[in-house]
């Protein structure tokens, strides 16, 4: 049985003098009676002696009960700082509200969000606030400012606008710049943290930060049928020969289902806790999909299964309908041999042996003549009597081609051994397939902050929605299939397409009707007055 946790047993990490690489300072690790588990608390100091003093004080507070009474505060000084603000401050006094530090507020915010957000949302929100923390830390080091600044010094309008500019410039990011939409989203997460601090009285006011003006457009575009077929063809070049079939199945599921990438990796045959199909028991009913509440909109839904998806699933044998519907294999990658010499393939070696002597082959491959003789012997290549021992040299272009073919043969094919790829990894590989197929869904635009973007998994979802719109599916039905939380989202991205198609159909119908009327009028005017009189007299005589 596990050992019962001991109250007051505290460890200090790291148990050594700090190095420059230790960015977080000293940390206490101990069993918290409030959380009923071992937690970490920052000492907010880089002095080893001070950290040990805080550890002793925290142990004493755990044993005498002050830790529980204060709600989990490790020192008396911090307890004084975190007390409720005075009435004058609550009335809107402009003086400093408290001496809370950024890191202390962040820890409180994390504990607050941990029980109120879903894991994915929590990871995203906290990650964005941490990016802001690193940008502020870079600025502090650059300006040589003191450590442990007050939270109010980080939440002024000037500082937040500086953060907005640095985010737009791509600091602490993957790419050189960020899009305007991404910056607004990240600033929204930071401002949520600032509002939390304001509610607790740690910040006097919430600065009125202005959002960046962005165009209300998609980040990509719908993929066409021809482009989708190009992605299927390029799959083998990206993932390798063996995994290609499983990845093509992933692309087909995305193309026919309008799933998000997280949905397709959560698609199961028989697990009712995941997205799973429901097959009808009567002939007049259609198959549907059950979507659990873990999806993006937080609702449990039953949506229609699209006919194309039904055809794909029907092709899977009954014995294989268990576990995950989609389970792509890991990519094959090549481990190249890093050396100055190379061994030609047997086919190239036979051609070289027919035209060049061993000395020329050895100089081209960077080996000795003895090595070339061994290659010929092992490959069982023999020269004919007509060989004239040509003393010429192999040209550089031919050597480059020989080396490329030799490296491809000598590379060892390998795959990562993982139980299952994550949705993020699958999304990146699909983007690599889109890049290999050269399908551009967004052109670079420096003014709008857009970068060159190739087809991704979400563009396949857009392609499916676009096909449904063109087939005459209403926007209300499309909202159900795409599982948008708000109809405004569907109307925003696909309503214009639907309206344009309806308007085009009405225009063509009206113009076609006018042309028919005009043609009929022309036909009536082909008879002269005399011919009309003869026609009337003939009709009257009948």
LOTOR-348628 format. One record per atom (N, C-alpha, C, CB): residue in one letter; x, y, z. Coordinates in steps of 0.1 Angstrom, whole numbers, plus 5000, padded with zeros to 4 digits. Glycine has a CB too. Layout:
BEGIN
AXYZ;...
REM end
This chain:
BEGIN
X500849885000;X500050005000;X500950135000;X499150005012;X500450234994;X501250364993;X501450425007;X500650464983;X502550485009;X502850555022;X501850675024;X504250595023;X501350685036;X500450795039;X501250925039;X499750775053;X500751035032;X501451155031;X501751225045;X500751255022;X502851275046;X503351335059;X503251485058;X504751295062;X502451545067;X502251695067;X503551755072;X501051735076;X504051855065;X505251925069;X506551865063;X505451905084;X506451765055;X507551705047;X507751785035;X507451555044;X508751885034;X508851975023;X510251955017;X508752125028;X510251955003;X511551954996;X511752084989;X511551834986;X513052124988;X513352244981;X514052214968;X514352334990;X513552264957;X514152234944;X514552364937;X513052164935;X515752364931;X516752264932;X517552274945;X517752264920;X518152174950;X518852174962;X520352204959;X518752034970;X520552314953;X521852364949;X521752514946;X522452274937;X522952584944;X522852714939;X522252724925;X524252784940;X521552834922;X520852844910;X521852874899;X519752954910;X521552834886;X522252864875;X521452964866;X522652734866;X522153014856;X521353104847;X520253034840;X522353164836;X520352904837;X519352834830;X518052814839;X519852704826;X518252824852;X517052804861;X516252934862;X517552774876;X515252944853;X514453064852;X513453084863;X513753074838;X512952974869;X511852984878;X512253004893;X511052854877;X513553004896;X513953024909;X513752904918;X513253144916;X513752924931;X513552804940;X512052774942;X514152834954;X511752644943;X510352594944;X510252504956;X509952524931;X509152514963;X508852414974;X507852314969;X508252484986;X508152184972;X507252074969;X506852004981;X507951974958;X505551994984;X505051934996;X503651884994;X505152035008;X503151815004;X501751765004;X500851875009;X501551635012;X499851915001;X498952025005;X497651955011;X498652114993;X497251985023;X496051935029;X494751995022;X496051955044;X494952105016;X493752165009;X493452094996;X493952315007;X494452064988;X494352004975;X494351854976;X495352054965;X494751794987;X494851654989;X495851594979;X493551584988;X496951654977;X497951604968;X499251684969;X497551604953;X500351644964;X501651714964;X501551824954;X502851624961;X501951944958;X501952064949;X503252134949;X500752164953;X503452234940;X504652314940;X504252454943;X505352304926;X505052524951;X504852664953;X506252734951;X504352684968;X506152854944;X507352924942;X507753004954;X507153024930;X509053014957;X509653084968;X509753234964;X510953034972;X509653274951;X509853404946;X511153474950;X508653494952;X512153384950;X513553434953;X514553354946;X513753444968;X515753404944;X516853334938;X517953314948;X517353404925;X517753364960;X518753344971;X518453214978;X518653464981;X519453134979;X519352994985;X519053005000;X520552914983;X519653105007;X519453115021;X518053165024;X520453215028;X517553255016;X516153305018;X515153195015;X515853425009;X515453115004;X514553005001;X514452895012;X515052934988;X515552875019;X515552775030;X514752835042;X516952745035;X514852965044;X514053035055;X512553015052;X514453185056;X512153045039;X510753025035;X510352885037;X510553075021;X511152785034;X510852645036;X510552615051;X511952555031;X511352665060;X511152645074;X509852715078;X512352705082;X509552835074;X508352905077;X507152825072;X508353045072;X507252775060;X506052705054;X505852575062;X506352665039;X506852505066;X506752385074;X506052415088;X508052315077;X506452525094;X505752565106;X504352605104;X506552695112;X503952675093;X502552705091;X501752585088;X502452805079;X502352485081;X501652355079;X501252285092;X502452265070;X502252285101;X502052215114;X501152285124;X503452195120;X501152425124;X500352495134;X498952535128;X501052615138;X498652505115;X497352525110;X497152655103;X496352515120;X498152745103;X498052875096;X497952865081;X499252965100;X498552755076;X498552735061;X497052715057;X499352615057;X496352635064;X494952605060;X494052725063;X494352485068;X494252795074;X493452915077;X493653025066;X493852965091;X494853035061;X495053145051;X494753105037;X496553185052;X494252985035;X493852935022;X495052885013;X493153045015;X496152845020;X497252795012;X498352895010;X496752744999;X498552995019;X499653085018;X500853035025;X499253225023;X502053035020;X503252975026;X503953065035;X504152925015;X503853195035;X504553285044;X503553385049;X505753355037;X503953445061;X503153545067;X503153675058;X503653575081;X504253705052;X504353825044;X503453815032;X505853845039;X503353705026;X502453685015;X500953695019;X502753555007;X500753645031;X499353645037;X498853795039;X499253575050;X499753875043;X499454015044;X499154085031;X500554095052;X499954045021;X499854105007;X498554065001;X500954064999;X498053935004;X496853884997;X495553915004;X496953734995;X495553995015;X494354025022;X493454115013;X494654095035;X492154125016;X491254195008;X491654345008;X489854185013;X491454414997;X491754564997;X490954645006;X491654614983;X491454755010;X490754845019;X489554905012;X491654955024;X488554965020;X487355025014;X487655135005;X486455065025;X488755215008;X489055324999;X489455274985;X490155405005;X490155164985;X490555114972;X489355054964;X491554994973;X488354994971;X487154934965;X486355054959;X486354864975;X486455174965;X485755284959;X486355344947;X485555394970;X487555294943;X488155334931;X489355424933;X487155414923;X490055414945;X491255494948;X492255464937;X491755474962;X493055554933;X494055534923;X495355484929;X494355664915;X495455474942;X496755424948;X496855274945;X496755454963;X498155224948;X498355084946;X497455004954;X499855054949;X496854904948;X495954814954;X496554714963;X495054744944;X497654644959;X498354544967;X499754534962;X497554404966;X500554454968;X501854424965;X502054284958;X502854434977;X500954234952;X500954104945;X501854114933;X499554064941;X502654004932;X503553994920;X502853914909;X504853914924;X503453934897;X502853864885;X502753714887;X503653894873;X503853654892;X503853504893;X502853464904;X505253464897;X502653534915;X501653504925;X500253504919;X501753594937;X499953614911;X498653624905;X498453514895;X498553754898;X499453474888;X499353374878;X499053234884;X500653364869;X499653204896;X499453084902;X497953074908;X500353064914;X497453184913;X496053194917;X495153174905;X495753334924;X495453234894;X494653224882;X494553084877;X495153324871;X495753014877;X495752884873;X494952784881;X497252824873;X495052804894;X494152724903;X492752754901;X494552744918;X492352884898;X490952914896;X490452854883;X490853074895;X491252854872;X490852804859;X490852654859;X491652864848;X491652594867;X491852444866;X490552374869;X492852404876;X489652424877;X488352364880;X487252414872;X488052374895;X487452514863;X486352584856;X486552574841;X486352724860;X487552514836;X487752504822;X488052364818;X488952594817;X487752324806;X488152194800;X489652194798;X487352164787;X490252074799;X491652064798;X492252134786;X492051924797;X491652124774;X492252184762;X492152334763;X491552134750;X491052384768;X490852534769;X491852584780;X489452564773;X492052514790;X492952554801;X494352564795;X492852454813;X494752454788;X496152454782;X496352574773;X496352324775;X495352604765;X495452724755;X495552854763;X494352724746;X494652874772;X494653004780;X495853024788;X493353004789;X496352924795;X497552934803;X498752954795;X497652814813;X498752884783;X499952904774;X500053044769;X499852804763;X498953104766;X499053244761;X499453344772;X497653284756;X499053324784;X499453404795;X500953384797;X498653384808;X501453264796;X502853234798;X503753304787;X503153084798;X503253304775;X503953374764;X504053524768;X503153364750;X503053584773;X503053724777;X504153734788;X501753774782;X504153644797;X505153644808;X506553644803;X504953524818;X506853564793;X508153554787;X508553684780;X508353434778;X507553744773;X507853874766;X508153984776;X506653914758;X507453984787;X507754084798;X509054064804;X506654084809;X509453934806;X510753904812;X511853944802;X510853754815;X511653924789;X512653964780;X512854114780;X512353924765;X511754194781;X511854334782;X512554384795;X510454394781;X512254314806;X512854344819;X514354324818;X512254264830;X514854214812;X516254194811;X516954294802;X516554054806;X516254324791;X516754424781;X516954564787;X515854434769;X515954604795;X516054734802;X516654734815;X514654794803;X517154614820;X517854594832;X516954644844;X519154664832;X515754604844;X514854644855;X514854544866;X513354654850;X514454584878;X514554484890;X513554374888;X514254564903;X513754264895;X512854144894;X511654164903;X513654014898;X510654074901;X509554064910;X508754204910;X509954024924;X508454254899;X507754384898;X506254354902;X507754444884;X505654464907;X504254454911;X503354424898;X503754584917;X502254354901;X501354324890;X500754444883;X500154234895;X500654554890;X500054674884;X501054734873;X499754774894;X502354714875;X503354764866;X503254694852;X504754754872;X502654564852;X502554494840;X501154514833;X502754344843;X500254574840;X498854584835;X498454734831;X497954524845;X499454814829;X499054954824;X498754944809;X500255054828;X498155054805;X497755054790;X499055054782;X496955184787;X500055134786;X501355134778;X501955004777;X502255234784;X502054924788;X502654794788;X501854694779;X502854744802;X500554694780;X499754604773;X499754634758;X498254614778;X499854764754;X500054794740;X501454754735;X499854954738;X502454764744;X503754714740;X503654564738;X504754744751;X502954494746;X502754344745;X502054314731;X501954284756;X501054394728;X500354374716;X501254394704;X499154474715;X502154494704;X503054514693;X504054404692;X503854644695;X504554354703;X505554244703;X504954114698;X506254224717;X503754084702;X503053964697;X502853974681;X501653954703;X502554094677;X502354114662;X503654094655;X501754254659;X504754134661;X506054114655;X506553974656;X507054204662;X505853884662;X506153744662;X507053694674;X506853704650;X507253784684;X508153744695;X507553624702;X508353864705;X508453524706;X508053404713;X507053324705;X507453434727;X507253334691;X506353254683;X507053164673;X505453354674;X506253084666;X506852984657;X507253054644;X505852874654;X506453154639;X506753214627;X507253354629;X505453224618;X507753424619;X508353554620;X507353664624;X508953604607;X506053644620;X505053734624;X503753654628;X504753844613;X502853724635;X501553664638;X500453744630;X501253664653;X499353674627;X498253734620;X497553824630;X497353634614;X496753924625;X496054014634;X495053934642;X495354114625;X494353834636;X493353754644;X494053684655;X492653654634;X495253624653;X495953554664;X496253644675;X497153484658;X496753764672;X497153864682;X495953904690;X497753994676;X494753924684;X493553964691;X493153844701;X492453994682;X493253724696;X492953614704;X493853594716;X492953484696;X495153614714;X496053604725;X495853724735;X497553604720;X495653844730;X495353954739;X494053934747;X495354084731;X493153864741;X491853834748;X492153744760;X490853764739;X493053644759;X493453564770;X494153634781;X494253444765;X495053724777;X495753814787;X494753904794;X496853894780;X493853964787;X492954054793;X491953984803;X492154134783;X491653854800;X490853774809;X491653754822;X490553634803;X492953734821;X493753734833;X493753864841;X495253684830;X493853974834;X493854104840;X492554134847;X494154224829;X491454094841;X490154114847;X489954034859;X488954084837;X490553914859;X490553824871;X491253894883;X491153684868;X492453954880;X493154024890;X492454154895;X494554074884;X491654214886;X490854334890;X489754294899;X490354404877;X489154174897;X488054134905;X488554094919;X487354004899;X489754054920;X490354024934;X490954144940;X491353914932;X490954254934;X491454374940;X492954394938;X491154384954;X493654314930;X495154324929;X495454424918;X495654184925;X494554464910;X494754564900;X493654674901;X494654504885;X494054804900;X493054914903;X492054924892;X493855034904;X492454904879;X491554924868;X491954834856;X491455064864;X491054804847;X491354734835;X491554824824;X490154624832;X492754834818;X492954934807;X492154904795;X494454934803;X491555004788;X490754984776;X491654964764;X489855104774;X492154844762;X492954804751;X492154794738;X493754674754;X492654844727;X491954854715;X492354734706;X492154984707;X491354654701;X491654544692;X492154584679;X490354454691;X492954504673;X493454524659;X492254504649;X494654434656;X492254584639;X491154574629;X491554464619;X490954714622;X490654364618;X490954254609;X489754234599;X491154124617;X490154174588;X489154134578;X488354014582;X489754114564;X487054014580;X486253904584;X486253794573;X484753954587;X487353724572;X487453624562;X488053494568;X488453674550;X487953384560;X488553254564;X490053264565;X488053144555;X490653184573;X492153174573;X492653084561;X492653114586;X491753014555;X492052934543;X490952944533;X492352784547;X490752844525;X489652834515;X489252694513;X490052904502;X488052664507;X487652534504;X488552464494;X486252524500;X488852344496;X489752264486;X488752204476;X490552154494;X489252214463;X488452154452;X488652004451;X488752224439;X487851934443;X488051794441;X489351764434;X486851744432;X489751844424;X491051824418;X492251834428;X491251914406;X492151934436;X493151954446;X493251844456;X492952094453;X492051794460;X491951684469;X492651554463;X490551654473;X492451534451;X493051414444;X494551434443;X492451404430;X495051564442;X496451584442;X497051554456;X496751734438;X496351584466;X496751554480;X496851404482;X495851614490;X495951334477;X495951184477;X497251134470;X494651124472;X497551184459;X498651144451;X499951174458;X498651204437;X500051294465;X501251334472;X501451264485;X501251484474;X500451194490;X500551134504;X501751034505;X499251064507;X501950954494;X502950854495;X504350914496;X502850764482;X504551034489;X505851094489;X506251154503;X505951204479;X505151184511;X505351254524;X505551144535;X504251344527;X504651054536;X504650954547;X505350824544;X503150924551;X505550794532;X506250674529;X505350564523;X506850614541;X505850454518;X505150354511;X504150284520;X506050254504;X504650234532;X503850154540;X502650224547;X504650094551;X502850344552;X501750414559;X500850494549;X502250514569;X501150494536;X500350574527;X498850544527;X500950564513;X498550414527;X497150384526;X496350434538;X496950224525;X496950424550;X496250464562;X496050614562;X496950424575;X496950694557;X496850834556;X495850884545;X498250904553;X495850804534;X494850834524;X493350814529;X495050754512;X493250714538;X491950694544;X491550814554;X491950564552;X492550864561;X492350984569;X491851104561;X493651024577;X492551124550;X492051234541;X490651214536;X493051254529;X490351094532;X489051064527;X487951084537;X488950924521;X488251044550;X487251064560;X487051214563;X487750994574;X488051294563;X487951434565;X487151504553;X489351504566;X487451454541;X486751504529;X485251474529;X487451454517;X484851364534;X483451314533;X482651344546;X483451174530;X483251384557;X482551404569;X482451544574;X483251314580;X483351634570;X483351774575;X483751774590;X482051844573;X484551674594;X485051664607;X486251764609;X485551524611;X486351814622;X487551874626;X488651774628;X487351964639;X489951814629;X490951714631;X490851644644;X492351784630;X490351714655;X490151644667;X489051544667;X489951744678;X488051574659;X486951484657;X487351354651;X485751544650;X488151364640;X488451244632;X489351154641;X489151284619;X490151214650;X491051124658;X490251074671;X492251204663;X489051124672;X488151074683;X486950994678;X487651194691;X487150944666;X486050864659;X486250714661;X486150894643;X485250654668;X485450514672;X484250434666;X485450504687;X484550304664;X483450214659;X482550174670;X484150094654;X483050154682;X482150084693;X482250154706;X482649944694;X483050264708;X483150324721;X482050444722;X484550384723;X481050424730;X479950524731;X480450654738;X478850464739;X481550654744;X482050774750;X482750864739;X483150744761;X482950814728;X483650884717;X482550914706;X484850814711;X483050984695;X482150994683;X482050854677;X482751094673;X480750814675;X480550674670;X479350674661;X480350574681;X479250584651;X478150574642;X476950494648;X478550514629;X475750534644;X474550454648;X473950404635;X473550544657;X473850274634;X473350214622;X471850184624;X474050084618;X470950224614;X469550204616;X469050054615;X468750284605;X467950024622;X467449894622;X466349874612;X466949854636;X465849984606;X464749984597;X465250044583;X463550064602;X464650004573;X465150044559;X464850184556;X464549954549;X463850244562;X463450384559;X464150484567;X461950394561;X465150444575;X465950534584;X467350544578;X465950484598;X468050644582;X469350674577;X470350664589;X469450814570;X471650624586;X472650624597;X472950764602;X473950554592;X473350774615;X473650894621;X474950884628;X472550944630;X475451004634;X476651004642;X476251064655;X477751084635;X476751004666;X476651064680;X477851134683;X476250944690;X477751264687;X478851344690;X478751374705;X478951484682;X479751334713;X479751354728;X479951504731;X480751274735;X479751544744;X479851684748;X481351724749;X479151704761;X482251634747;X483651674747;X484051754734;X484551554749;X483151774725;X483551844713;X483651994716;X482451814702;X483952074705;X484252214707;X483052294713;X484652274694;X481852264708;X480652344713;X480152294726;X479552344703;X480652184732;X480252144745;X478852084746;X480352254754;X478352034735;X476951974734;X477051834729;X476052054725;X476151754735;X475951614729;X474951624718;X475451514740;X475351574706;X474451594694;X474451464686;X475051704685;X473351454679;X473151344669;X472951414655;X472051244672;X473951384646;X473851454633;X473751344622;X475151544631;X473251384610;X473251284599;X474551244594;X472351344588;X474751124591;X475951074584;X475851104569;X476150924587;X476851174564;X476851214550;X476951084541;X477951314547;X476351084530;X476350964521;X477850914518;X475650984508;X478751014515;X480050974511;X480750904523;X480851094507;X480550954535;X481150884547;X480550744549;X480850974559;X479250734546;X478650604547;X479250504538;X477150614545;X479550544525;X480150454515;X481550414520;X480250524502;X482350514526;X483650474531;X483550374542;X484350604535;X482650394551;X482650304563;X482050164558;X481750364574;X481150164549;X480650034544;X481749954537;X479550054534;X482850014532;X483849934526;X484749864536;X484750034518;X484649904549;X485549834559;X484849704563;X485649934572;X485549594563;X485049464566;X484449464581;X486049354565;X483449384583;X482849374596;X483849334607;X481749264596;X484849244604;X485749204614;X486749314619;X486549084609;X486849414610;X487749524614;X487049644620;X488449574601;X485749634622;X485049744628;X485049744643;X483549744623;X486249774649;X486349784663;X487549874666;X486649644670;X487449944677;X488550044681;X488350164673;X489849984678;X489450234670;X489450364663;X489150344648;X490750434664;X488250434642;X488050424628;X489250474620;X486750514624;X489950574625;X491150624619;X492350604628;X490950774616;X493350544623;X494550514631;X495750524621;X494450374638;X496150644617;X497250654608;X498550604614;X497450794603;X499350544605;X500650494609;X501650604610;X501150384600;X502750584618;X503750684618;X504550704605;X504750654630;X505050814602;X505750844590;X507050754589;X506050994588;X507350724577;X508650664574;X509650774572;X508650564562;X510850764577;X511850864575;X513150794572;X511950964587;X514050854565;X515250794561;X516450844570;X515550834547;X517250744574;X518450774582;X519650774572;X518650674594;X520150884569;X521150894559;X522550854564;X521251034552;X523350804556;X524750774560;X525650894557;X525250644552;X526250954567;X527051074566;X528451034563;X526851164579;X528851034551;X530250994547;X530651064534;X530350844546;X531951074532;X532351134520;X532351044508;X533751194522;X532350914510;X532350814499;X530950754498;X533450704501;X530750694487;X529450624484;X529650504476;X528450724478;X528750414477;X528750284469;X527550294459;X528650164478;X527850284446;X526750294436;X525850174437;X527350304422;X524650184432;X523750074432;X524349964422;X522350114427;X523849844423;X524349734415;X524149764400;X523749604419;X522949824397;X522749854383;X523649964378;X521249914382;X523950064386;X524850174381;X526350114381;X524850294391;X526650024390;X527949964391;X528249884378;X528149884403;X527249814374;X527349724362;X527649814350;X526149634360;X526849934349;X527050024337;X528450084338;X525950124337;X528850124350;X530250184351;X531350084347;X530450234365;X531149964352;X532149854349;X532249834334;X531849734356;X531249854326;X531249834312;X532049944305;X529849814307;X532150064310;X532750174303;X533950224310;X531750284302;X534150204323;X535350264329;X536150154337;X534850374339;X537350184339;X538250094347;X538050114362;X539650104343;X538650024370;X538450034384;X539050164390;X539149914391;X540050214384;X540750334390;X539750454388;X542050364382;X539050464377;X538150584375;X536950564384;X537750584360;X536450444386;X535250424394;X535650464409;X534750284393;X536950424413;X537350444427;X537450594429;X538650374429;X538050674420;X538150814421;X536850884422;X539050874410;X535850834414;X534550894415;X533850864428;X533650844403;X533950754433;X533250714446;X534050744458;X532950564445;X535250784457;X536050824469;X536550704477;X535250904478;X536850594470;X537350474476;X538650424469;X536250354477;X539150314474;X540350254467;X539950154456;X541250184477;X540850114448;X540650024437;X540249884443;X541750004427;X540849854454;X540549724461;X539149714465;X541449704473;X538549824470;X537149824474;X536249804461;X536849964480;X536649874450;X535849854438;X535849704433;X536349944427;X537049644434;X537149504430;X536249414439;X538549454431;X536149444452;X535249374461;X533849394458;X535549414476;X533449514454;X532049544450;X531749464438;X531849694447;X532649454428;X532349384416;X532249234419;X533349414405;X533049184428;X533049044431;X531749004438;X534249004439;X531349084448;X530149054456;X528849074447;X530049144468;X528849164438;X527749184429;X527749084417;X527649324424;X528849004416;X528948904405;X528948974392;X527848804406;X529649084391;X529749164378;X531049134372;X529549314381;X531049084359;X532249044352;X532249124339;X532348894349;X533449174335;X533549244323;X533749154311;X534749344323;X533249184300;X533349104288;X534749124281;X532249134278;X534949044271;X536249044264;X536449174256;X536448924255;X535249234253;X535349364244;X535749484253;X534049384238;X535849474266;X536249584274;X537649634271;X536149544290;X537749764268;X539049824263;X539749904274;X538749904251;X539249884287;X539949954298;X540050104295;X541349894301;X538950174293;X538850314290;X539450394302;X537450364287;X540350484299;X541050554310;X540450694313;X542550574306;X539250724307;X538650844309;X538050864323;X537550864299;X537650984327;X537151014340;X535651024339;X537751144346;X534950994350;X533451014350;X533151154353;X532850914361;X532351224346;X532051364347;X531251394360;X531251424335;X531351514365;X530751554378;X529251534378;X531151694381;X528551564367;X527051554366;X526651404369;X526551604353;X527351314362;X527051174364;X527351124378;X527851094354;X528451184384;X528751144398;X527651194408;X530151204402;X527151314405;X526051364414;X524851274413;X525651504410;X524451234401;X523351144400;X523551004406;X522951124385;X524750954404;X525150824410;X525050834425;X526550784406;X525550944431;X525550954446;X524150974451;X526351084450;X523251044444;X521851054448;X521150924449;X521151154439;X521350844438;X520750714438;X521350624449;X520850644424;X522650634451;X523250554461;X522850584475;X524750564460;X522650714478;X522150754491;X520750714494;X522250914493;X519950714483;X518550674485;X518450524488;X517750704472;X519450444483;X519450304485;X520050274499;X520150234474;X521050354503;X521750324515;X521050374528;X523150374515;X520050464526;X519350524537;X518450404543;X518450634533;X518450404556;X517650304563;X516250364566;X518350254576;X515150284562;X513850324564;X513450304579;X512850254555;X512850394585;X512550374600;X511150444602;X513650434609;X510550404613;X509250464618;X509350474633;X508050374614;X508650584638;X508550604652;X507650494658;X508150744656;X507950444669;X507150344676;X506250414686;X508050234682;X505050444683;X504150504692;X502850434691;X503950654688;X502050434703;X500750374703;X499850434693;X500250364717;X499750564693;X498850644684;X499350784683;X497450634689;X499250834671;X499650974669;X498651074675;X499851004654;X499151184679;X498251284685;X497551364673;X499051384694;X496451434677;X495751514667;X496651624661;X494451574673;X497451684670;X498351794665;X499351744655;X499051854677;X499951624658;X500951564649;X500251524635;X501551434655;X499051474636;X498351434623;X498051564615;X496951364627;X497651674622;X497351794615;X498651854608;X496851904625;X499751844615;X501051894608;X501351804596;X502151884619;X501151674597;X501551594586;X500651614574;X501451444590;X499351644577;X498351674566;X498751804559;X496951684571;X499251904567;X499752024562;X500952004553;X500052124573;X501851914557;X502951874549;X502551814535;X503851774556;X501451734536;X500951674523;X500351784514;X499851574527;X499651884520;X499151994512;X500252074506;X498352084521;X501452094514;X502552164508;X503252084497;X503552194519;X503351954499;X503951874488;X503051874476;X504051724493;X501751884477;X500851894466;X500752034460;X499451844469;X501452134466;X501552274462;X500152334461;X502252274448;X499252304471;X497952364471;X497952484480;X496852254475;X497952604475;X498052724483;X496652774486;X498852844475;X496252784498;X494952834502;X494952974508;X494352734513;X496153034510;X496153174514;X497453234509;X496053184529;X497353344502;X498553414497;X499153504507;X498253494484;X500453524508;X501053614518;X500553754516;X502553604518;X500353824527;X499953964527;X500454034539;X498353984526;X501554114537;X502254184548;X501254274555;X503454254544;X500454354548;X499654454554;X498554384563;X498954534544;X498054274559;X496954204567;X497654104577;X496054134558;X498954094576;X499554004586;X499353854582;X499154024599;X499153824569;X498953684565;X500153624559;X497753674555;X500453504562;X501553434556;X501053334546;X502453364567;X502053274538;X501753174528;X501253054535;X502953144519;X500053004531;X499452884538;X499052784528;X498252934547;X499452654531;X499052544522;X497852474528;X500252444520;X497252384520;X496052314524;X496252234537;X495552224513;X495352244546;X495352174559;X494152094561;X495552274570;X494052024572;X492851944575;X491652024575;X493051864588;X491652144581;X490452234582;X490052274568;X490752354591;X490952284558;X490552324545;X489752214538;X491752364536;X490052084542;X489251974537;X487751984543;X489851834541;X487652024555;X486352044561;X485652154554;X486552084576;X486352264551;X485752374543;X485252324529;X486652494541;X486052234523;X485752184510;X484452104511;X486852094505;X484252024521;X483051944523;X481852034524;X483151844535;X481952144533;X480852234535;X480552304522;X481252334546;X481552344514;X481352414501;X480552324491;X482652454495;X480852194491;X480152104482;X478652094487;X480851964482;X478452084500;X477052074504;X476252204501;X477052054520;X476852324502;X476252444498;X475852444484;X477152564502;X476852404475;X476552404461;X475552304457;X477852374453;X475352194465;X474352094462;X472952144466;X474751964469;X472852254473;X471552304476;X471152284491;X470552244468;X472052244499;X471852224514;X471652364520;X472952144521;X470652374529;X470352504535;X471452534546;X468952504541;X471552664549;X472452704559;X472152644573;X472552854560;X470852634576;X470452574588;X470852424590;X468852584590;X470752354579;X471152214579;X472652204580;X470652134566;X473352294573;X474852294573;X475352324587;X475352404563;X474652414595;X475052434608;X474952314617;X474052544615;X473952224615;X473852104622;X475052004618;X472552034619;X475352004606;X476451904601;X477751954606;X476451894586;X478052084605;X479352144609;X479352164625;X479552274603;X478252154631;X478152164646;X478752294651;X478952044652;X478352404645;X478752534650;X477852564662;X478552644639;X478452634672;X477752664684;X476652774681;X478652714695;X476952864672;X476052974669;X475852974654;X476653104674;X474553004650;X474253014635;X475053124629;X472753024634;X475353224637;X476053334631;X477453294625;X476353444641;X478053194630;X479353144625;X479053084611;X479953034634;X478052994610;X477752934597;X477353044587;X476552844598;X476553144591;X476153254582;X477353334578;X475053334588;X478253354587;X479453434585;X480353384574;X480253454598;X480553254574;X481553194564;X480853124552;X482353084571;X479653084553;X479053004542;X477653074537;X478752864547;X477153164545;X475953224541;X476053304528;X475353314552;X477253374527;X477453454515;X477453364502;X478753534516;X478153244504;X478153154492;X476753104489;X479053034496;X475953074499;X474553034496;X473753144490;X473852984509;X473953264495;X473153374489;X473653404475;X473353504498;X474953394472;X475453414458;X474853314449;X476953414458;X474853184453;X474253084445;X472853104442;X474552944451;X472053144452;X470653164451;X470353284441;X469953184464;X471153384443;X471053504435;X471353474420;X471853624440;X472453394418;X472853354405;X471753264398;X474153274405;X471153174406;X470053094400;X468853174396;X469652984410;X468553274405;X467353364402;X467653444389;X467053454413;X468853494388;X469153574376;X469153494363;X470553634378;X469653374364;X469653284352;X468253244348;X470553164354;X467453224359;X466053184356;X465253294350;X465353144369;X465453424355;X464753534349;X465153564335;X464953664358;X466453564333;X466953594320;X466553484310;X468453604320;X466553364314;X466053254305;X464553274302;X466253114312;X463753314312;X462353334309;X462153454299;X461653364322;X462953564301;X462753674291;X463153634277;X463653784296;X464153554276;X464553504262;X463553424256;X465953434263;X462853334264;X461753254259;X460653334254;X461253154269;X460253434262;X459153524258;X459553604245;X458853624269;X460753644244;X461253714232;X461153634220;X462653774234;X461653504221;X461553414210;X460153384206;X462253284214;X459253364215;X457853344211;X457253464204;X457053304224;X457653584209;X457153704202;X457653714188;X457553824210;X458853674186;X459453674172;X458753574163;X460953644173;X458353464169;X457653364161;X456353414156;X457553234168;X455553484165;X454253534161;X454353644150;X453553594174;X455453714150;X455553824141;X456053784127;X456553924146;X456153654125;X456553604112;X455453604101;X457153454113;X454153604105;X452953614096;X452653754093;X451753544103;X452353774080;X451953914075;X450453924077;X452253934060;X449954054075;X448454074077;X447653994068;X448154224076;X448053984055;X447253914045;X447253764048;X447853934031;X448353714053;X448453564057;X447553544069;X449853524060;X447453634078;X446553614090;X445153614086;X446853734100;X444753704076;X443353704071;X442953574065;X443053814061;X443853514056;X443553384050;X443453274061;X444653354040;X444353284071;X444253184082;X442953194089;X445453204091;X442453314092;X441153324099;X440053274091;X440953474103;X439953304078;X438853254069;X438953104068;X438953314055;X440153044068;X440252904067;X439752834080;X441652864065;X440052894091;X439552844104;X438052854105;X440252914116;X437452964100;X435952984101;X435252884092;X435653124097;X435852844081;X435152754072;X435152614077;X435852764058;X435952584087;X436052444092;X434852414101;X437452414099;
REM end
